[in-house]
Amino acid sequence: MTNIIRKALECLECVRKPCQLGCPLNNDIRGFIKLVKEEKYREAYQLLSETTVIPSICGRVCPKSKQCEGKCVKGRIKDSNAVEIGKIEAFVGDMALKNKWNISCLPLKNKRVAVVGGGPSGLTCAAFLRRNGYNVVIYERHDYLGGLLYHGIPEFRLDKTLLEKVIDKILELGINVKLNQSIGKDFSLEDLENEYDAVFLGFGANLSSKMNIPGEDLDGVYGGNELLESNNHPDYEGKVVVVSGCGNVAMDVARTIKRKNASKVYVIYRRSEVEASAEEKEIKEARNEGVEFLFQNNILGIYGEKSVEKIEVIKTELVKKDDDDRLSPVNIEGSNYYLSCDYVVMAIGSHSESSVVNSLGLVLDKRGRILIDKDGHTSKEKVFAGGDLAGTTSTVAFASRAGREAAYAIMKYLENE
C-alpha cells in the first residue's frame, strides 16, 4: 500500500462534506479522495478538474488549516489529525503532469476573450474559457506568467520548475499569450473592448499598503510585496529586521530575510496569534527558522536621521466592538517602548496601482477597487474583473475561484448576446 493511499484511507467520507465547504474552490474532496483510495488517479484528476486547474499548487500553498483541513471532521476527534487533503490533491495534480493528462476542449467558437493578468485568477479564467471553446489571449506585464505564484511565493515553498509545468499544461489547451504588455501603457481597456467580445481584468494588487505612521519614507523601509517580486534585497548580514503584519506575505518575507543571514527578524502584529491570517504551519516553520514574534504589539513610528535606526512600539489589548465580529486591537496607554533595528518591512496588505485602476473608466468602490456584481461584471458591458483588484480574498484559491466564476459569467454573457 502506498503512502498516499494510506493518507486517503484516513478520510471518513462524511455525508455533509464540511471539507468541501471549507475549500474556496468547492472541490469535491470526498469524491476525489474516494477515487484515490480505489487507485483511480486519472478519474480523481478529472473530478478535480471540474473546479480547479492548479491542484499541484493549491495542494502545496493553500492555508489548509484555515480552509479544507480546518473543517475536517477527523481533525476534531480527540487524539486524531485531519486528513492531509493538500498532500493528496498535490499528488493527483503531479500525476496529471507526469502522465500528461489533460481535459479536452470544445470546438472553437467565433468568440474572442482578452484576459489581463497571468496570475492564478487570469490563468484559471483563461483555462475554463478555452475548455469551453472560446479563443483566449492573456496579456501579462512581466516576461513570465504566474503572477504572485511566481514572484510572491518563495522557492522554498513553491518550486518554480513545478510552477512552469503547471502553466505549460494550461497553455497547452490552446491559449495565446502576449508578454511584456501593460494595460495603460502598451494598450488601453478601450483597445481591448474594440478588439474582443469580452475582457477579464485579473491583474494583481501588488503594491504594499502603508501604516501611515511617521518615518515610512526613511531609507530602509520596504514593502514586502515589492521585495518578493523584485527579489532585490539589501544586505541583511548581521542586521535586525522588523516585519509588520502576520499574513502569508509577512511569513514569506520574514523567512526569506532570515535565510539571508539577518541576525534578528521580528514579526510584529497588533492582534493575537490566533487571529493571524497566516497559516499555523507557516508561523511554526518561521519560528523554527529563528523568526521572533511580538503579538499584540503595534508600531507607532519609525525613527532615524536618514535611515531606519529604531521603531516605537506600543502593546495592545483586544476588545469586542458592537459593529465588528472580530476583536479589535486597542493601544495600552503607557506601554510604549523602543526597539533598535536596521530595516522595516511593511506586510499589512496590498493594493493595485491607483493610477492604472483610475484610468480604466470603471466605477470603483469606496476603497478604490473595481466595483463588480456577483458575476464579476463591472460597470462596462464587455468587462469583467476578479481577484485582488476587485477585493477578492487574497489567497491563491480565492483568486482562482474568482477567475473560474468570471469565466462562467463571461460565457453566459456571450451566449446571450
Secondary structure by P-SEA (a helix, b strand, c coil): ccaaaaaaaccccccccccccccccccaaaaaaaaaaacaaaaaaaaaacccccaaaaaccccccccccccccccccccccccaaaaaaaaaaaaaaaabbbbbbcccccbbbbbccccaaaaaaaaaaaaabbbbbbbbcccccccccccccccccccaaaaaaaaaaaaccbbbbbccccccccccaaaaaacccbbbbbccccbbbbcccccccccccccaaaaaaaccccccccbbbbbccccaaaaaaaaaaaaacccbbbbbbccccccccccaaaaaaaaaaccccccccccccccccccccbbbbbbbbbbbccccccbbbbbcccccccccccbbbbcccccccaaaaaaccccccccccbbbcccccccccccccccccccccccaaaaaaaaaaaaaaaaaaaaac
